[in-house]
């Protein structure tokens, strides 16, 4: 096991550390703010569901309207994950493939992100991987025609945002769910975003 390998124990310890230290890219939250955050709606919890769609086993299907991601298993079933999606309709649509994967990835906001949200300029030189990073525990990089689309399926250090339209266009899952999906989806996995 490599030094950057994500385990459930690391996620639990990290979550406890976040509650204690209030790690984030913004200001340090007060204890009352942490307690006031809504919990993950039960409908967005990972579960096995019936999947009658046309996509074959091993395909990831992202439904941005319903805010679910499906990992198709075949036999009419899939693992369904709750997701957070891009605000104001910003996200990729159509087919892509997982072109690269990373555990505890670094993050650098794109020029478009910094133009829309000038406060992100403070991170223009990048943010190292870890609990403070907005990409969370892992990221699956979406490619088309061998080119990085700049869109990701990734974890989040803000799990209460699952089910909402809040990101800059990427698809976010809880850290626990991205670790599970990361273990199932190899590089080359087809992705369909509707």
N, C-alpha and C positions, 0 to 999 in steps of 0.2 A: 504494500500500500504506500503510495507516494505521499510526500509531506503536504500536498495540497488536496488530497482526497477528502471529499465531504462525507461525513457520517451522520447518522441520526443523533448520536451523542453530541457531536459538535453543534448541530442545529439547536438542540435543547439547551446546551450550555450557552450558546450564543444568544438565544432568545432571553435567557435569564440575565445575561450580561447586558443586553439591550435595555431590559426593564430597569436594571440597576443604574446603568450609565446613561441611558437615553441617547444612544448613538444615532446620529442622523446627519444628513448634509445641511440641515437647517439649524435653527437654534435648539438648544437643549430643552426638551419638554419638561414641564412641571409634572409632579406625581398626579395631580388632579387631571391634567390633560391626558395622561396615559390611561387612567381609570375611565375617563369619559369617552374614549375611542370605542366605536361599535365593534362588536366581535364579528367574525366571519359568519355570514348568513349560512345556515345549514344546507341550503340548496346548492351552495358553491363548494361543498366538501367533496373530495375525491371519492368516486364510487364506480362500480361496474354497472353499466346500463345496456339496454337493448340498443343496437345500432343497425337500422335497416338501410342505410345509405349505400351508394354505389362504390365508395372507395375501398380498396383492398386492404388486407391485413398489413400492419406495419406503417400505415399512413396516418399522419396527423391532420385532423380537420379542425379548423378554428372558425367558430361561429361568433362573429363580432357583435351581432345583434343580441343574441341570447346570452352572450358572455360565457361560453363554454368552449373548451378545447377537448377533442376526442382523440384518443390513441386507439385506432381500430385494431381489434384483436382477431377478427374473423369469427365465423360461426354465428354471426348476427349480434356480436357484443363488442363493447368498447369500454375503455377506462375514460371516465368523464372528469374533467378538472374545471373548477371555476377560474375565471381570468379577469383581469383588468385590461381595458383596451385604450386605444388612443382617443384623446379628447377631440371634439369637433370633427369627427370622422377621419382623423389622420391615422391611417395605417395602410399597410400594403394589402392588396387584394389579388386573388388568383393563385397560381401555382408557384411553388418554390421548392427548394431542397435544403436540408441541413448541410451546410458546407463546412462548418467548423463547430467545435464544442469547447467550452472552457469551464473549469471549476474555479470559483471565487475570482471571476474576471475583473480586469481593470475597466474603467469607464472614462470616456472623454465625450463631452457633449458635442454634437455636430454644430456647424456654423448656423444652420437653420434654427436649431434649438436655442442657441445663444441670441439670435436675432429676435425670436419670439419672447424669450425670457432672459433679459439682460443680466439678471443676478447670477445666471449660470456661467458667465465669463470668468468668475473666480476659479472655476474648475477647468479652464481651457487647456491646462497642461496635463490634465487627467487626474483620476482618483484611483489609487491602488485597490486591489481586491480585498474584501473583508466585510465585516458586518456593517460598516458605515457606507458601503458602496450601494448605489441604487439598483445595480444589476443582481444583487443578492448572491446566493450560493452557487449558481451556475447559469450559463447562457448557451443557447443553441442559436447559431448565426444563420440567417436565411440568405440563400444565394439563388440567383437566376442566371443561367447561361455562364456559369463559372465566375460571376461577379457578385461581390457582397452587396446586398440591397440596403444595408445599414439598418435593417429591422431585426429584432431579436425576440426569441421566446426566452424569458429570464425570470429569475426570482425577484423578490422585493423585500425590503426592510420595512415596508408599510402594508402588512397583510390585510388591514382593515379596508384597503382600497379595492380588493377583489370584488368584482361585480359592478364596477363603476367605469366610467370613461374619464380617465385621469392622466394617462401617460402621454408622452410625446409621440406616440405612434407604435411603440413596441407592445408586445403582448406579455403581461406579467402574471405570474403564478405565485402562490406562497412558496417560501423556500423549501418546505417539505415536499410540495408537489413538483417543483422543478427538479429536485434531486431524484424523485421517482421517475419522472419523464426522461431525464438525462440517462438513467440506467436502462431504459427501454429503447431509446431512439438513437441508433448509430448514425454517424456521418453518412449522408446519402439518403436519409429518410425523406420520402416525399411529404410535402405539406400543401394543403389546400386551405386558403383563407377566403371565407365567404362573408 
